[in-house]
Amino acid sequence: MPDELIAPPGLKGIAVADTVLGDVRGQEGFFHYRQHDAAELARERTLEDVWTLQLNGALPPHAALIDPGVHRTLPDGVGDLVDSAADCMVNPMSTLRVGILAVADREGRGESLDRSEAELYDDALRLAAVVPTILARHHRRRLGHDPVAPDPSIGHAADFLRMATGTMPSSAAARAVEQYLVATVDHGFNASTFTGRVVASTGADMAGSLVAAVGALTGPLHGGAPSRCIEMIDEIETPERAAAWVAGALERGDKIMGFGHAVYRAEDPRGVVLRAAAETLAATLGDAGEDLVRRAAGIESEILAALAAWKPDQRIVTNVEFWAGVVLELAGLPRAMFTPTFSVSRSIGWSAHVIEQVGVGKIIRPSARYVGPEPVVSEPV
Amino acid sequence: MPDELIAPPGLKGIAVADTVLGDVRGQEGFFHYRQHDAAELARERTLEDVWTLQLNGALPPHAALIDPGVHRTLPDGVGDLVDSAADCMVNPMSTLRVGILAVADREGRGESLDRSEAELYDDALRLAAVVPTILARHHRRRLGHDPVAPDPSIGHAADFLRMATGTMPSSAAARAVEQYLVATVDHGFNASTFTGRVVASTGADMAGSLVAAVGALTGPLHGGAPSRCIEMIDEIETPERAAAWVAGALERGDKIMGFGHAVYRAEDPRGVVLRAAAETLAATLGDAGEDLVRRAAGIESEILAALAAWKPDQRIVTNVEFWAGVVLELAGLPRAMFTPTFSVSRSIGWSAHVIEQVGVGKIIRPSARYVGPEPVVSEPV
């Protein structure tokens, strides 16, 4: 079709939807959820407050506070299926997709196209609320442990840690993880959010949209892996060894995990919040915790200096993953659960985007440009 | 970001990727797979031939024939998980997603970003090949029947029917379904194919891309429901009742299933092929089969006439779903399996698109336009 418009590769810089849910201002190193500075929310507010903001449109007390606690419990039969999935599959993100599909199917949550606004809201809240329960159950099952049932009386972040580790976390650990979760609820039109919205645009159900988004999040070019940053810190060990390590990595053409971002030119505000969260948590943990934070900070400085010397005309900044890995490590989460933890918060963001997209009521269906040889047209049969 | 480009709603008419896999020429009522008229392929070729074309780049004997038979068998443990999923969930498309994730996870099929070309090809073949096995097993389990193991010695279409119904199909039934499958392997840049490519662009694994695409296919605005057309034929019953039925539906503002298409202005070539397939199959089935085809043809004419009178300046044509429903009904497939059958063929198309997208090596990450109120910027803390 010669009259087609050709989009730039990767649709970079093309606005494909309108949103009121938030925005990322890369040049300023600033992002917000519905007008509210997201870094400030991470410092000041609970995850439930921010969940309320995204789903109910305003922060408490201006909107009724969401209480996800009662929604964390899995319906009958789904726990058994999650266990079977965990027995069969190593990857918690696979079991997560099974669990989301099962909750939706068992509860008869229908296609979004046919759902009322109230029903769609219920779907959003319910399916994001079960994410920590499914992930923690998978993790414990793989270790041969019994599942820990949700406790509706405690916060979402604390209960996730409790269900995953089997122990009630310290309030400092729960709060640090909560700050991570608040800071990662949403972040512009990343690939997983976009995926969820494309699926939602077909009128498919909330579960199908979230499951598709989980798939995109597992992509190394998107969700990345906070665990790879902490492994890098392990490997470098001390700031003194960082310069040589970075030089070797750059020589081999390796990517330095935890640095650089597609959008941010100024500092990634999530990195700033999470560094402070790591310091606060480490102060409650004694020498081992403080040593990790000290080494991480030193290694960060050395890597930034090396990157600045390597590409003096570019500003390469610490991204969210570097300090996220330190926070989750200090909070006692196993490294296999780092990327899954990202989905605990981002599923809240995805579900709000699905609601917004269903409201548009139009399928997202771009074109492709056929660049092969001309088709062979034969005589009519 | 004021310097952003704003895309038309739904990205309509925007080419977001280059492809050599095929093209749809809506004005001409023509579509092709890698240069080859797809309707002709449906008339002349097997599904395995067309699978070879899409994955190996040419039709046999110019490329080595793909034999999916040996790949249809599920690995150890996955059959049990599929059974657990079928016990828990009504929707075959949910169990399908579970099964695809499980095959990939158990076999350690890694993230596409890290896969060699040969490994990615293996993933594409393997994961599309298990689709009929998973779907048929779900269906039989829901009915309380034991699964039927795949038979590598027969064709993919025949074996799907055999595994789903428990009986070896007639060659006429197998061939009619095969024509449906060939005609629906690919169709331009529909929403599910696009979804699969967005997920693939993150470097996620083949399974994650296919599972996301399945989700988009379940959307009523995309995959539609061939079963709804056959239900409409049931309801109208005879051509004599069609005009009044359509008038009533238009008055109520109901959508007429099986008519109209986003791209085709000339006849949908798939409809033409499938009508002929239905007639050929019906001729082997005696009175009941021939009666259904006769009624369907009469009802189709009446509906087309009514639609032409209703919108004289628009050309509304029969789409793929109308005759697809008749073919699948005549072949003895239960209606709950109509949309799942679509995924048997389309998964072949998706997997070829995933390979093509991975080759691009660039994440698809558009923007959104923030249209809410200006963010509240507070004093630095």
Contacts between the chains, C-beta under 8 A, distances in Angstrom:
chain1	res1	chain2	res2	distance
A	1	B	15	7.9
A	1	B	25	7.8
A	3	B	13	7.9
A	4	B	13	5.8
A	4	B	14	7.3
A	4	B	15	4.8
A	5	B	13	6.2
A	5	B	14	5.2
A	5	B	15	6.7
A	6	B	14	8.0
A	6	B	15	5.0
A	7	B	7	7.6
A	7	B	11	7.9
A	7	B	14	5.1
A	7	B	15	6.2
A	7	B	16	4.9
A	9	B	360	7.5
A	9	B	362	5.5
A	10	B	201	7.2
A	10	B	362	4.8
A	10	B	363	5.8
A	10	B	364	5.1
A	10	B	365	5.7
A	10	B	366	7.9
A	11	B	7	7.9
A	11	B	16	5.9
A	11	B	364	5.7
A	11	B	365	6.8
A	11	B	366	3.6
A	11	B	367	7.9
A	12	B	365	6.7
A	12	B	366	7.4
A	13	B	1	8.0
A	13	B	3	7.8
A	13	B	4	5.7
A	13	B	5	6.2
A	13	B	366	8.0
A	13	B	367	6.2
A	14	B	4	7.3
A	14	B	5	5.2
A	14	B	6	8.0
A	14	B	7	5.1
A	14	B	14	7.8
A	14	B	366	4.8
A	14	B	367	6.4
A	15	B	1	8.0
A	15	B	4	4.8
A	15	B	5	6.7
A	15	B	6	5.0
A	15	B	7	6.2
A	15	B	366	7.0
A	15	B	367	4.7
A	15	B	368	6.0
A	15	B	369	4.1
A	16	B	7	4.9
A	16	B	11	5.9
A	16	B	366	4.4
A	16	B	367	7.2
A	16	B	368	6.9
A	17	B	368	4.7
A	17	B	369	7.2
A	18	B	368	6.8
A	18	B	369	5.1
A	18	B	370	8.0
A	18	B	371	4.5
A	19	B	368	4.4
A	19	B	369	7.1
A	19	B	370	6.0
A	19	B	371	6.8
A	19	B	372	7.6
A	20	B	370	7.3
A	20	B	371	6.0
A	20	B	372	3.6
A	21	B	372	7.7
A	22	B	370	7.1
A	23	B	368	7.8
A	23	B	370	3.7
A	23	B	372	8.0
A	23	B	375	7.3
A	25	B	1	7.8
A	30	B	375	7.7
A	30	B	377	7.7
A	32	B	375	4.2
A	32	B	376	7.9
A	34	B	372	6.2
A	35	B	372	6.3
A	35	B	373	5.6
A	35	B	374	7.1
A	35	B	375	4.8
A	35	B	376	5.2
A	36	B	375	7.2
A	36	B	376	6.2
A	37	B	375	6.7
A	37	B	376	7.0
A	37	B	377	6.6
A	37	B	378	6.3
A	40	B	378	6.3
A	40	B	381	6.8
A	43	B	381	6.4
A	77	B	87	7.7
A	77	B	88	5.0
A	78	B	88	6.7
A	80	B	84	7.1
A	80	B	88	7.5
A	81	B	84	5.4
A	81	B	85	6.4
A	81	B	88	4.5
A	81	B	89	8.0
A	84	B	80	7.1
A	84	B	81	5.4
A	84	B	84	4.3
A	85	B	81	6.4
A	85	B	84	8.0
A	85	B	98	7.2
A	85	B	102	7.5
A	87	B	77	7.7
A	88	B	77	5.0
A	88	B	78	6.7
A	88	B	80	7.5
A	88	B	81	4.5
A	88	B	102	5.3
A	88	B	105	7.2
A	88	B	106	6.5
A	89	B	81	8.0
A	89	B	101	6.7
A	89	B	102	5.8
A	89	B	105	3.9
A	89	B	106	6.9
A	90	B	105	6.0
A	91	B	105	5.4
A	94	B	101	4.4
A	94	B	102	7.4
A	94	B	104	7.9
A	94	B	105	5.1
A	94	B	207	7.9
A	97	B	97	6.7
A	97	B	98	7.9
A	97	B	101	6.1
A	97	B	211	6.6
A	98	B	85	7.2
A	98	B	97	7.9
A	98	B	98	5.1
A	98	B	101	6.8
A	101	B	89	6.7
A	101	B	94	4.4
A	101	B	97	6.1
A	101	B	98	6.8
A	102	B	85	7.5
A	102	B	88	5.3
A	102	B	89	5.8
A	102	B	94	7.3
A	104	B	94	7.9
A	105	B	88	7.2
A	105	B	89	3.9
A	105	B	90	5.9
A	105	B	91	5.4
A	105	B	94	5.0
A	106	B	88	6.5
A	106	B	89	6.9
A	111	B	218	7.3
A	111	B	219	7.1
A	111	B	220	5.8
A	113	B	219	7.3
A	113	B	220	5.1
A	113	B	221	6.7
A	114	B	220	7.6
A	188	B	367	7.1
A	188	B	368	6.7
A	189	B	365	7.1
A	189	B	366	6.0
A	189	B	367	5.2
A	189	B	368	4.1
A	190	B	365	6.5
A	191	B	198	6.3
A	191	B	199	7.8
A	191	B	201	6.8
A	191	B	202	5.0
A	191	B	363	5.7
A	191	B	364	6.5
A	191	B	365	5.2
A	192	B	202	7.7
A	194	B	198	6.3
A	194	B	364	7.4
A	194	B	365	6.9
A	194	B	366	6.2
A	195	B	195	6.3
A	195	B	198	5.1
A	195	B	199	5.8
A	195	B	212	6.1
A	198	B	191	6.3
A	198	B	194	6.3
A	198	B	195	5.1
A	198	B	198	6.4
A	198	B	216	6.6
A	199	B	191	7.8
A	199	B	195	5.8
A	199	B	212	6.7
A	199	B	215	4.8
A	199	B	216	4.8
A	199	B	219	6.8
A	201	B	10	7.2
A	201	B	191	6.8
A	201	B	219	7.5
A	201	B	221	7.2
A	202	B	191	5.0
A	202	B	192	7.7
A	202	B	216	5.0
A	202	B	217	7.8
A	202	B	218	7.6
A	202	B	219	2.4
A	202	B	220	7.4
A	202	B	221	4.9
A	202	B	222	4.0
A	202	B	223	7.6
A	203	B	219	4.4
A	203	B	220	4.4
A	203	B	221	4.5
A	203	B	222	7.6
A	204	B	215	5.4
A	204	B	216	6.2
A	204	B	218	4.8
A	204	B	219	3.7
A	204	B	220	7.9
A	204	B	222	7.7
A	205	B	218	7.1
A	207	B	94	7.9
A	207	B	215	8.0
A	208	B	214	7.8
A	208	B	215	3.2
A	208	B	216	7.4
A	208	B	218	5.5
A	208	B	219	7.5
A	209	B	215	6.7
A	211	B	97	6.7
A	211	B	211	6.4
A	211	B	212	7.2
A	211	B	215	5.7
A	212	B	195	6.1
A	212	B	199	6.7
A	212	B	211	7.1
A	212	B	212	3.4
A	212	B	215	4.6
A	212	B	216	7.0
A	213	B	212	8.0
A	214	B	208	7.8
A	215	B	199	4.8
A	215	B	204	5.4
A	215	B	207	8.0
A	215	B	208	3.3
A	215	B	209	6.7
A	215	B	211	5.7
A	215	B	212	4.6
A	216	B	198	6.6
A	216	B	199	4.8
A	216	B	202	5.1
A	216	B	204	6.2
A	216	B	208	7.4
A	216	B	212	7.0
A	217	B	202	7.9
A	218	B	111	7.3
A	218	B	202	7.6
A	218	B	204	4.8
A	218	B	205	7.1
A	218	B	208	5.5
A	219	B	111	7.1
A	219	B	113	7.3
A	219	B	199	6.9
A	219	B	201	7.5
A	219	B	202	2.3
A	219	B	203	4.4
A	219	B	204	3.7
A	219	B	208	7.5
A	219	B	363	7.6
A	220	B	111	5.7
A	220	B	113	5.1
A	220	B	114	7.6
A	220	B	202	7.3
A	220	B	203	4.4
A	220	B	204	7.9
A	221	B	113	6.7
A	221	B	201	7.3
A	221	B	202	4.9
A	221	B	203	4.5
A	221	B	363	4.6
A	222	B	202	4.0
A	222	B	203	7.6
A	222	B	204	7.7
A	222	B	363	6.5
A	223	B	202	7.5
A	262	B	363	7.9
A	262	B	365	6.8
A	360	B	9	7.4
A	362	B	9	5.4
A	362	B	10	4.8
A	363	B	10	5.7
A	363	B	191	5.7
A	363	B	219	7.6
A	363	B	221	4.6
A	363	B	222	6.5
A	363	B	262	8.0
A	364	B	10	5.1
A	364	B	11	5.7
A	364	B	191	6.5
A	364	B	194	7.4
A	365	B	10	5.7
A	365	B	11	6.8
A	365	B	12	6.7
A	365	B	189	7.1
A	365	B	190	6.5
A	365	B	191	5.2
A	365	B	194	6.9
A	365	B	262	6.8
A	366	B	10	7.9
A	366	B	11	3.6
A	366	B	12	7.4
A	366	B	13	8.0
A	366	B	14	4.8
A	366	B	15	7.0
A	366	B	16	4.4
A	366	B	189	6.0
A	366	B	194	6.2
A	367	B	11	7.9
A	367	B	13	6.2
A	367	B	14	6.4
A	367	B	15	4.7
A	367	B	16	7.2
A	367	B	188	7.1
A	367	B	189	5.2
A	368	B	15	6.0
A	368	B	16	6.9
A	368	B	17	4.7
A	368	B	18	6.8
A	368	B	19	4.4
A	368	B	23	7.8
A	368	B	188	6.7
A	368	B	189	4.1
A	369	B	15	4.1
A	369	B	17	7.2
A	369	B	18	5.1
A	369	B	19	7.2
A	370	B	18	8.0
A	370	B	19	6.0
A	370	B	20	7.4
A	370	B	22	7.1
A	370	B	23	3.7
A	371	B	18	4.5
A	371	B	19	6.8
A	371	B	20	6.0
A	372	B	19	7.6
A	372	B	20	3.6
A	372	B	21	7.7
A	372	B	23	8.0
A	372	B	34	6.2
A	372	B	35	6.3
A	373	B	35	5.6
A	374	B	35	7.1
A	375	B	23	7.3
A	375	B	30	7.7
A	375	B	32	4.3
A	375	B	35	4.8
A	375	B	36	7.2
A	375	B	37	6.7
A	376	B	32	8.0
A	376	B	35	5.2
A	376	B	36	6.2
A	376	B	37	7.0
A	377	B	30	7.7
A	377	B	37	6.6
A	378	B	37	6.3
A	378	B	40	6.3
A	381	B	40	6.7
A	381	B	43	6.3
